[in-house]
Amino acid sequence: MGFIFYKYQGTGNDFVMVDNREGGFPKDDTDFIGGLCDRRFGVGADGLILLEDEPGYDFRMVYYNADGNESTMCGNGGRCIVAFAGFLGIIKNDTRFMAVDGVHRATLGDGKVKLQMTDVDRVDVFDNYVFLDTGSPHHVQEVQEIDRFDVKLQGAKLRYGKYGKAGSNINFVSKVDDAVFKVRTYERGVEDETFSCGTGVTAVAIAMHRTGKTKGNTVTLQTPGGVLRVYFDEEGGQYRNIFLEGPAKKVFRGEVDRV
């Protein structure tokens, strides 16, 4: 059986996108999904996303990591599926959709998507890192000479050594200016550095605000794949009205057989 797919990317974080409103996609076939994401033997992607019907909403987002397992929220994937829904004609300039972590709102225009993220009620600050959940769990740690930092090696050590089997995404950050930070992320499920991570830069922006490294409520994040911006309101240590903004682009369309 053949499946039509689309390849999308948001600041270099790339995804196989499938319109599954009629069903039929083998959602429980971990090997098939992981194979599609394989960069040597498949299409190649950081994850796979299904767009499905959801009563009362424009659509449902179902996200799989590159290892083929269904996972927690993906911010850049959320932005890409909004662009995909626009391409399919499901939405125009704004949307309200369901994901694994609840309802998300977003606006689409000029090649960019501004996506509302989940509220953050708890930010745990430790001596040399911050931990929080922005739809996915994130460890945020400042480092020196971030461009030369071995993200894959050090990220894997923390992902497995500190957080065990369940793991966490690991973000390394360096301050560039008052409200500008450079970020590199090791993603669980991909088990490598990715060019960008949406929930990751959201976590970094909030962590830097929580620790006093920035005072404003608009933060610019520079990733290897491009620039993202995070907006939020904060009161009493709780973060609301969190938005992630950046480009989301269709790369190509293809068809693949399940063998």
C-alpha positions in Angstrom: 0.0 0.0 0.0 1.4 3.4 -0.9 1.1 6.6 1.2 1.4 10.2 0.1 3.6 12.3 2.4 4.9 15.8 2.5 8.3 16.9 3.9 8.2 20.1 6.0 10.8 21.9 8.0 10.8 24.6 10.6 14.2 26.2 11.2 15.8 22.9 10.1 13.7 20.7 12.3 12.2 18.4 9.6 9.2 16.2 9.6 7.3 13.7 7.4 3.7 14.9 7.3 0.8 12.7 6.4 -2.9 13.6 6.0 -4.5 10.8 7.9 -8.1 12.1 8.0 -9.4 9.0 6.2 -7.3 6.7 8.4 -5.3 3.8 7.0 -1.9 4.8 8.1 -0.2 2.1 10.2 0.0 4.0 13.4 1.3 1.1 15.5 4.0 0.0 13.1 7.1 1.5 14.9 9.5 -0.1 12.5 7.8 1.4 9.5 7.6 4.9 11.0 11.2 4.7 12.2 12.2 3.5 8.8 10.6 6.5 7.1 12.5 8.9 9.4 15.8 7.1 8.8 18.2 9.4 6.8 19.9 6.7 4.9 17.2 4.1 4.2 14.1 6.2 4.4 12.8 9.7 3.7 14.8 11.2 6.5 13.3 13.3 9.3 13.4 14.3 13.0 9.9 12.9 13.3 6.6 12.0 11.7 3.3 13.8 12.1 -0.2 12.7 11.3 -3.0 15.2 10.7 -6.3 13.6 11.8 -9.9 14.7 12.3 -10.9 15.8 15.8 -14.5 16.7 16.6 -14.8 20.3 17.7 -11.4 21.3 16.4 -9.8 22.0 13.1 -7.6 18.8 13.4 -5.6 16.6 15.7 -1.8 16.4 15.7 -0.2 13.0 16.4 3.6 13.2 16.7 6.2 10.4 16.5 9.9 10.6 17.3 12.4 9.5 14.7 12.7 6.2 16.6 9.0 5.4 15.6 7.5 5.9 19.0 4.6 8.3 19.6 5.9 11.1 21.8 5.1 14.3 23.7 4.5 17.7 22.1 6.8 19.1 19.4 6.8 22.9 19.0 8.4 23.1 15.6 6.2 20.2 14.5 3.2 22.0 15.7 4.1 25.0 13.6 4.7 22.8 10.6 1.4 21.0 10.9 -0.3 24.4 11.0 1.4 25.3 7.7 0.4 21.9 6.4 -3.3 22.4 7.4 -3.2 25.7 5.5 -1.8 24.0 2.4 -4.6 21.4 2.6 -7.2 24.2 2.8 -8.4 23.1 6.3 -7.6 26.5 7.8 -6.9 30.0 6.6 -5.1 32.4 8.9 -5.8 31.0 12.3 -6.6 27.6 13.9 -7.5 25.7 17.0 -6.3 22.2 17.2 -5.7 19.3 19.6 -2.3 17.7 20.4 -1.1 15.3 23.1 -0.7 18.1 25.6 -4.1 19.7 25.0 -5.5 22.5 22.8 -3.3 24.8 20.8 -4.1 28.0 19.0 -2.0 29.4 16.1 -1.9 32.0 13.4 -0.4 31.6 9.9 1.0 34.3 7.6 4.0 35.4 5.6 5.6 32.0 5.8 5.6 32.1 9.6 3.5 30.4 12.2 2.9 31.7 15.7 1.9 28.8 18.0 0.5 29.0 21.5 2.3 26.6 23.8 1.1 25.0 27.0 1.2 27.0 30.2 4.2 26.5 32.5 3.3 26.4 36.2 6.6 25.0 37.5 10.2 25.9 36.8 12.8 24.0 38.9 16.1 25.9 39.3 19.2 24.1 40.4 22.8 25.2 40.9 23.9 24.8 37.3 20.7 24.0 35.3 17.0 24.5 35.1 14.3 21.8 34.5 10.8 22.4 33.2 8.1 21.0 31.0 6.9 23.0 28.0 4.9 20.1 26.5 8.0 18.0 26.6 10.6 17.8 29.4 13.6 20.0 29.1 17.0 20.4 30.9 18.5 23.9 30.3 22.1 24.5 31.0 24.4 27.4 30.2 27.8 26.6 28.6 30.8 28.5 27.4 32.0 28.4 23.7 28.7 26.9 22.6 29.8 26.7 18.9 32.6 24.2 19.9 30.6 22.3 22.5 30.1 18.5 21.9 26.3 18.5 22.1 25.8 14.9 21.1 28.3 13.5 23.6 27.4 15.7 26.6 23.7 15.6 25.8 23.6 11.9 25.7 25.3 11.7 29.0 22.7 13.8 30.7 19.8 12.3 28.8 20.6 8.8 29.9 22.8 9.3 33.0 20.7 11.9 34.8 17.1 11.2 33.5 17.2 7.4 33.0 15.1 5.5 30.5 12.3 8.1 30.2 15.0 10.7 29.4 14.7 14.4 28.8 15.6 16.8 26.0 18.9 18.6 26.8 19.4 22.3 25.8 22.7 24.1 26.0 22.6 27.9 25.9 24.8 30.9 25.7 23.8 34.5 26.1 24.4 36.8 23.1 22.6 40.0 24.3 20.0 41.0 26.8 17.1 39.1 25.1 19.1 37.0 22.6 20.4 33.5 23.3 22.2 30.9 21.2 20.7 27.4 21.7 21.8 23.9 20.7 19.6 20.9 21.6 20.0 17.2 22.0 16.6 15.5 21.4 15.5 12.3 23.0 13.9 10.0 20.4 16.2 11.4 17.7 19.2 10.7 20.0 21.3 13.4 18.4 21.5 17.1 18.1 18.8 18.6 15.9 19.0 21.9 14.0 16.2 23.3 16.2 13.7 22.3 18.9 10.5 24.4 19.5 9.7 23.2 23.0 13.4 23.5 23.7 13.8 27.1 22.8 10.5 27.8 24.7 12.1 26.2 27.7 15.3 28.2 27.3 13.4 31.5 27.0 11.4 30.8 30.2 14.5 29.4 32.1 16.5 32.5 31.2 13.7 34.8 32.4 13.2 32.7 35.6 16.9 33.0 36.5 17.1 36.7 35.7 19.3 36.4 32.6 16.7 38.4 30.7 14.0 40.8 32.0 11.7 41.1 29.0 8.9 38.9 27.9 10.1 38.6 24.3 13.2 36.4 23.7 15.0 35.7 20.5 16.6 32.3 20.2 19.4 31.6 17.6 19.5 27.9 16.6 21.7 26.1 14.0 18.6 26.0 11.8 17.5 29.7 12.2 15.9 32.2 14.4 12.8 31.7 16.6 11.0 34.0 19.0 9.2 33.2 22.2 6.6 35.6 23.8 5.1 35.1 27.3 3.4 36.7 30.3 4.7 35.9 33.8 3.1 36.4 37.2 4.1 34.8 40.4 6.5 32.5 38.8 3.9 31.1 36.4 4.0 31.5 32.7 0.9 32.1 30.5 0.2 33.2 26.9 3.3 31.5 25.7 3.8 31.8 21.9 6.5 30.3 19.7 7.0 32.1 16.3 9.1 31.2 13.3 9.1 29.9 9.7 7.6 26.7 8.5 8.1 25.6 4.9 7.0 22.7 2.6 10.1 21.0 1.1 8.6 18.4 -1.2 5.8 15.8 -1.8 6.4 12.1 -2.3 4.9 8.6 -2.1 6.2 5.6 -0.2 5.2 2.0 -0.2 4.9 0.0 3.0 6.8 -3.2 2.5 
